Amino acid sequence: MEKSSKIYVAGHNGMVGSAIVRILQKNGYKNLVLRSSSEVDLRDQKAVQQFFEAEKPEFVFLAAAKVGGILANNTYRANFLYDNLMIASNVIHAAYQFDVEKLLFLGSSCIYPKLAPQPLKEDYLLSGELEPTNEPYAIAKIAGIKLCETYRDQYGANFISAMPTNLYGPNDNYNLQTSHVLPALIKKFHLAKEKGLAEVEIWGSGSPLREFLYVDDLAEACLHLMLHYNGKQFVNVGSGKEISIKDLALTIKNIIGFEGELTFDSSKPDGTPRKLMDVSFLKEAGWEYKTELEDGIRMAYEDALEKGKLAEEIHLKQS
């Protein structure tokens, strides 16, 4: 990939896509093709084909997706399956049709079975049942992996896949109805501090173990893979470190300066009990994470404050 190569970043307005744009620009890649979902609906096959025919990108980072936390995944199950299936199918097929030199598909660690051995190795895919709350999203992401693999097998397409762990950072989603756990906790503690509340309630028992990666680190890994990796095997991308939800909450509480107590609502689902990525394959490919969790949370909090993302939401009830 040359500095002048024409590069399409699908999903550039999202947290992952915007981080990929930042790392590309930082490294001197200026010929970027960017389209919002209102300009090109990636669920619409005809629109995607017309876009690829007109622009003819040489490289594609497929970061566009419908994403959310446990509540959103479990509530909008059909939307998560349909939207993500269509996005992956349309973009990957168009990349083949219009001779894209290389494509990187971004999936998710939720592709792995709920009770898979830990840490999660790439070859554990399809070895057991998925976590029920996000099964539709996981199935769509598995389909994306298999599209890249089969287009490579049948057509010789250089399509690769990366599976990030839980991400956070600039341009994250802080809507408490649809966000992931880390940004949701940042917002909860921020609002509790602003209001002088005595306690903050945490979903679940606090015992599940999770791994987190600062999104700019992921973007660096994606650029590294695009430049140096051409294998069929999809690649885990993470820090290789885990933390309990309770300890995560305590870390965020201390960073924000909330002085109240924590309570845990064990009636709410915990999701997968543990989810740690084995990142040895990625290390062998020459990349390791840089941003420690506490430093990343501080940067994410500062970004959210600066962009006004932590204001209280107003939900209007329909009569």
N, C-alpha and C positions, 0 to 999 in steps of 0.2 A: 504494500500500500504506500503510494508516493504522497508527498505533501500536497500535490495538485490533484490527487484522485478525487473523483466525485463520490461523496459518501452520504448515504441516506440514513438518518437516525429516526426510526419510527418511534413515536412516543416522546418527542423531545421536550414536551411541556411537563412531563411527569418527573418524579424524583430521580428515577434511574436514567431516563433519557436526557434530562438536563445535565446530570453529572457527566454523562458520556460526551455531550457537547462541550462542556467545560474542559475536559481532559484533552479532547481533540484540538480545540482552539489553543490551549496552553502549549501543545506540542507542534503547533504550526500548520495544522490542517484547516484550511480556510474554505475549501470548496464543498460546503455542507448543504444538503438538500433537507429542508425542514418544512413539514406541513402539519397543521393542527387537525384534530379529528373533524372539525367543521369544514375544513378544506378538502380532506380526503377521508371518507369513512372506510376504515380498513375492514369492516364487516361486509362491505359491498364489493363483490368480485369484479364487476365491470369497472367501478371507479378505481380500484387498485391497478387493474391491467392498463387502463388509460393513463394513469399516473406513471407507471413504469415505462410504458411505451414513449411517453413524452419526455421524461427526465433521463432515462437510461443510467441509473446509478451504477457505479462499478463495485461498490461495497455497501453492505447493509448491516446495521445494528438493529435488531428487532427487539426493542424494549417496550413497545406498546402492549398494553394489557388492561383488562378490568381487574382491579385489585382491591383487597379489603381485609379486615380482621375476621375473627371467628363469627361475630354477629352478622356481618355483611355476607360472608360466604355461606352461612347456614340459612339465611333469610332469602337471598336472591340466587338460589341454586341454579335455576334455568338460565338466568342472565350470565352467570359466571361461566357456565359450560358453553353456551352458544357463542357469546361474544369472543371468548378466548380461542375456541375452536376455529371460528371464522377468520379472526385476525391472523392466526398462525398459518392456516391453510392458504388464504389468499396471498399473503406476502411471500411465503416460501415458494408457492407455485409460480407467482409472477417473477420472482428472482430467477427461477429456472428458465421460464419462458423468454426472458429478456437478457439472458446471459450475464447475470451478475457474477463477478469474479469470486467473491466470497461473502458469506452471510454468517452472522453470529446471532443465534436465537437464545433469548434469556428465559429460563424457566424458574423453578422454585424448589426449595428443599422439601416442600409438601408432597413431592412426587413419590417419596419413600413410604413404605408400609408403616402403619402406626406403631407396631411393635418390632420393627427391624432392629437387629443388633446395633449397638453404639460403639464407636462413632460410625456414621453412615458412609459406607463405601459405595462407589458408583455401581458396582455389580449387584447391589441389593435391590435395584429397581425390579418391580413386578414379582417380588418374592413373597408377598403377603398382602393382606387387606389394608386399604387406605384408611386414614383418619376420617370418620364419617362427616364431620362438620365442614371439611373443605374438599371432599371427594370430587365434586364437579370441576373445581378449579384444577385440582391435581390431574384429573383425566385429560383435560385440555392441554396441560403442559406436557404430559407424557406423549400425547399425540404430536405435539410440536417437535419433541426429541425424535420420535420415530419418523416424522416427515423428513427431518434433516438426514437421518441415517439412510432411509430408503431412497431419497433423491441422490444421495452419494452412491449407494449401491447400484441403482438402475441407470443413472445418467452421468455419474462421475462428478456431480456438483460438490464444490468445496464448501459445504454448509456444516458449521460446528455449533455446539450447544454448551451453555454454561448455566449451572444451577446455583444461584446465590442462596445464602442463608438469610435470616431475618435482617432487613436493611433499615437504616434510619439516616437522617441528615437533612440538608437543605431541600426545601420544596416538598417535605413530607406532608401527609394528610393528617390534620389534627381534629377532624370531625369525630366526635365521640361515638357516633352511630356507625361509622365505617372504618375507623382507623385501626392500625395494629397496636400492640400492647405498649411499645416504648413511647411513641408520640402521644398515645392516650394518657399514659401516666404523667408525662410532662405537662399536659394540659390540665389534668385533674389537680396535680400539686400546685401548679401556678394559680389556678382559680381559687383553690382552698386557701392559699397564702393571701391572695388579694382580698378575700372575704373574711379572713380571720376565723376559718372553720376549725373545729376541734379535732376532726378526723377525716381521713380519706378512705373510701371503700375500694378494695381491690377485687376484681373478678377472680373466682376460684380459690383454691387453697393456698396459693403462693409457692407450692412445692415444685411445679414443673421446671425443668431446666431448659434454657434457651441460649442460643448463640446469636450474636449480633455483629454486623459489619457496617462500618461507616460507608455511605454510598459513594463517596469519592474514591475510596479504596477499591470498591467494585469496578468503577469506571476505569481505573488504572489496570485492573486485572483484565477487563474486556479488551482494552487496547493491546495489552501484552499478548493475549490469545490471538487477536486478529493479526498481529504482526508475526507471531512465532509458533502458532499451533495449527496443525492441519489434520488432526486425527479424527477418526469416526467416534471414538469414545467421548461422551459428554463429560464435562469437568465440574466438580464441586468448587464453589468459591466461598470461602469463609475465613474466620480467624482461627478456628480450631480450639476456641475457648468457650466455656459455658458459664452461665450464672442462673441462679434460681429467680423466679419472678419476685419473690419476697426480697431478695438481696438487690435485685434491679430497682425495685420500688424504694428501698432504703437509700440506694445510691442517688436516685433522682431527687428524693426528698431532701437529701443533704445539699445537693447542687443548687436546688431552687431556694432552700432555706425555709421550708415548711416545718413548723415546730409542733404540729399536732401528732395524733396517733394514726396507726394503720389498722383497718379492720378487713377481714377477708370473708367474702360471700361464697361459701362453699357450695351453694345451690347452683352457681353458675359453672359452665363447663371449663375444665382445665385444658382440653385438647390433648395432644400427644404428650405423654409424661416426660419425654426427653427427646431432644432433637439437636444432635451435634454432628457436624459434617467432618468426615475424614478428608483433609485437604492435602494429603501426601502426594497425590497425583499432580496437583497444581504446583506444589513446591518443586517437584521434579521437573515441571515445565518452566521453572525459573521465576515464580512470583510468590511473595508473602505479604500479608496485610501490614499496615503501618500504624493506623490510628487506634490507640487504646480506648476502651469503652468510656471511661470517665471523661477523657478529653473530647471524644466525639459527642457525648451528650451535652457537654458545655457549649460546643460549637452549634449543635442543633438547636439548643434552647435560645442562644443568642440570635440565630437566624430566624426562628419562629417569632421572637419578640420584635425584631426589626421589621418583619413582614406583616405584623399584626394578625398572626394566625392563632393567637391564644385567647381571643375575645370569647365571651360566653355565647353559645348558640341559642337562638330563639326558635322554638318549634311551635308553629301555629296549628292549633287543632281545627279540623274542619267541622262545621256545624252539621 
